Structures are given as structure tokens and as C-alpha cells.
Amino acid sequence: MQTNLSEHAKTLARADEAESILRSCVHCGFCNATCPTYQILGNELDGPRGRIYLIKQLLEGEPVTGKTQLHLDRCLSCRNCETTCPSGVSYHALLDIGRAELEHRVERPTSQRLLREVLRQVVPRPAVFNALLKAGRAFRPLLPDAMKRKVPARVVAPKPRPAPRHARRVLMLEGCVQPSLSPNTNAAAARVLDRLGISVTAAPSGGCCGATDYHLNAQEAGLARARRNIDAWWPAVEAGAEAIVQTASGCGAFVKEYGHLLRDDPAYALKARRISERARDLVEVIASEPLGVLRTTAGKKLAFHCPCTLQHAQKLGGTVESVLQRLGFALTAVPDAHVCCGSAGTYSITQPVLAEKLRDNKLDALESGRPEVIATANIGCQTHLESAGRTAVRHWIELVEEALT
């Protein structure tokens, strides 16, 4: 695609990257065929190709308005289009660049600014989030239906974690909201890894991975969180931890981006690259181990929802399904398994109408094979799907741990 960046755009830190991505797009439109928002809205500007044109116009200095922002905001960042694209367009990177510049060019309505600031102050802070969640549970009967559905009525309490006893060691991210919403997930992961001869220690807390800030266009704040995490994890990496494990694929996808996002930071480029190289989704660790050690009883009949951050961002589609089948679980077929469920970080809060439509479509597909339970690999997807009050949704590692003999 022919591109002529404005003089201002040429001064942006990622100008060369943006121009390269724009030039790689041949505007074939294959991306629209798999874009969730385009499928629902049928508007060219609510598909990847249209959004690329909007970002091109922005970076070439043409006028932009709140309408431009609306179409970019509606993007889920699911990266389904990247899996589809025959030209290898790095759409998510271009979207980040475009959104950041647009945030400086178009002032948001006060209500949107307030909502985004509240999300940034609450979601990345486990103590604050947990306190508000407890209050929400206490007053759940009094809440409006829309809010009530977002507050889980109960959670599975964690069982004790095994003490470190193996030579092999990994760090595990605790997460921001997962300890409150699904506190047994990391405990179950630690017990399964212990069976495989791998000891888990909680990663020293540098705070949130940075994804929430970054994807709400507070990109410098997100990168600052990334740097704090690198500083917190670095001593353990140097001491021999073989991996930094994430049980939430959304966190994993962002940590694996540290090396790219901080590649021009002289103080952090090398460390960021090494951290990203050691970042592993839980299934990457387990899939490479001798699963015969994990003797399991017959597993439940389940449908697996593969999060976008697992299949499109981390390119691990089919990996969890393979592990579950090897362990004796019966998996039902899921039509259109590549389509986003609508969770997408904070998207279910900032774009609730589209998010609920996508959620209900996804549940129809997941439930079509009549599973006993739905499994997933990301706390955001788990909570979003569960909010419909239909088939129970669990993290897949909890189902594995329950089936161990």
C-alpha cells in the first residue's frame, strides 16, 4: 500500500515500523472474512482493512474525528486477521501505533475518560480489585442485572500448593484479577507441575504485566509496568529459573511482546528479550513433558474455548486440545473456534453490546456438542463466558488436576 507519512508522523518513535506495516498490506480483504466485528456490523471501517486505511489517513496528516476513534475502539485486538493474512501484516502493532497517536489528536468524552481511568486504577491492582469484588458479592442481589452478571457468585477455593522440592524451577505469574476470580487456577497448575518434577515459585511482584494500561492507550504506563516486572524477575532468571509461566494467555501474550516493545530502550532491551524468550504459557511447559506420569481417571466431556491470545497471538492453537485428549478427556467439536468470545481484556466493559453478542455466539458454538463443562486458558474469557449463566466454565488445568489419580 503506497504510504506518505506526514512530517509529524515521521517524528514518532515507531514511524518506520508503521510505514513498513502499511506498505506490506495489499488490501486483499481476506482479513475481513475472519474479523468478528466485521461479521456482526458489516461495515468496512469495522474490519481490519478499513481500520488500516483509517490509520493510514491519520499518519498521513488527514483530519480525524471521534468516528475514527469509534472504529478503532471497536477492534478487539484478537489478531484473527493476522492468522488469516497472506502478507503477514502485523496489524496489532499498527493498531497500537494508530491508537496512541489518535489519543493525542481526538479528545474523548468525559464518561469514556473516566471509565478508562477507573479500569486502569482497579484492574491492575489485586488488592483494590479484590476489595471491590468482595463488596460486589456482598451486595450482589441489589446490583443491576448487567453488573450482577459480571460479579461471580462463588469461586473454587484454592487447595494448598506443594513446597518447592525439585531441581527444576519455574516462576509463575500470579496475575491481577485471577487470584480473586479463580484462586485455585495457579494452585492447580503448581500441583500438576509438581507431579512432573517441576517446582513453582510465585514470580516476585512487579505488579500487573502492563497489558491493561497498554491496551487502554496508556502505553507509557504499560511499558513502565513491564520494566518493573523485568527488574523484579531478573534475579530469579539469573539464578536459573528455566521459565516464567503464565496460566492466563492474555498475560503471556503481552509478556512475550516485552522484547519487541522495549527493543529501543538501551537499559532494558537485552533483559526484555531474555524475559520474553523465557515466557511460557502453561501448556507449552506441560505439552513437552512425559504425560504418562499424569495418570488420570476418565475425564469429563468438554468443549475447549481457545482464547485469541493463545491461538492468534501465541500461535498455540490446538496445543491444549492435544494435551487434554492425551490425558483422556473427550472433546466436542467447536464450530468457528477461531472467532473471539468478546472478552478481549476490558472490551467487555468498554464495548458491552458487541461483547455480549460475541459471547452468546461463542457459547452457542461451544454448547453445540453438549459438553458437561467448558474449558479455557484465560481468566478474562472464563469470566466473560461464565457471566451468561449457562454451561460452567473452568480453566483447563483445574480439570486436569481434578482428574489425577
Summary of the structure (lengths in Angstrom):
residues: 405
radius of gyration: 21.0
end to end distance: 57.4
largest distance: 65.1
contacts: 1376
relative contact order: 0.11
helix: 55%
strand: 8%
